[in-house]
Amino acid sequence: MAADYREPVRVAIIDDQHIVREALAALLEETGTAKVVGSYRHTDSALDDIGSNGAAAAIIGFDAQVNDPIVTVAKLARLHPDLPLCALVGPGQPGRVHGAIAAGCGGAVSSSASLDVVVAALQALASGQAYVDPKLGGQLLSAEFGARQYRPPARPRE
């Protein structure tokens, strides 16, 4: 296996719950592939200056928030259009994913996703790519386009 010499992706975390921010920061830092450079509530005036902390991507909590995360996304998209945003949403909520992407997020991951998926999303966003957690992507497509659930054909009885 080849060594990976990439620098850790610089991440800002936005969530109204301090314990969630601290736990996510600790997990991301422990991987060695991410460095948390800022931790904010949705209402912090520091959001105005989030671009000055050198963040390459921001992950924004969408569940159990005191303040509307769509307002945060809209504000960040307006003030810092070059900062990629990733929504962190609860599983099984394609409406939240749709709203986050419509508001300006370039990515979305489920709060039940593995840490590897979260890091992959942040790395993709920091490198200019969009990213949607595969589980959320399937749910979003089904909700948007009414895709039918695949059922394998019945096996003939012998």
Protein Blocks (a to p, Z undefined) as FASTA:
>chain_A
ZZdfbdcdddddddfblklmmmmmmmmmmnopaccfbdcdfklmklmmmmmnopabdcdd
fehpfbdfklmmmmmmmmmmmlccdddddehilklmmmmmmnopabdcdfkbcfklmmmm
mmmmmnopacddfklmmmmmmmmnopacddddddddZZ
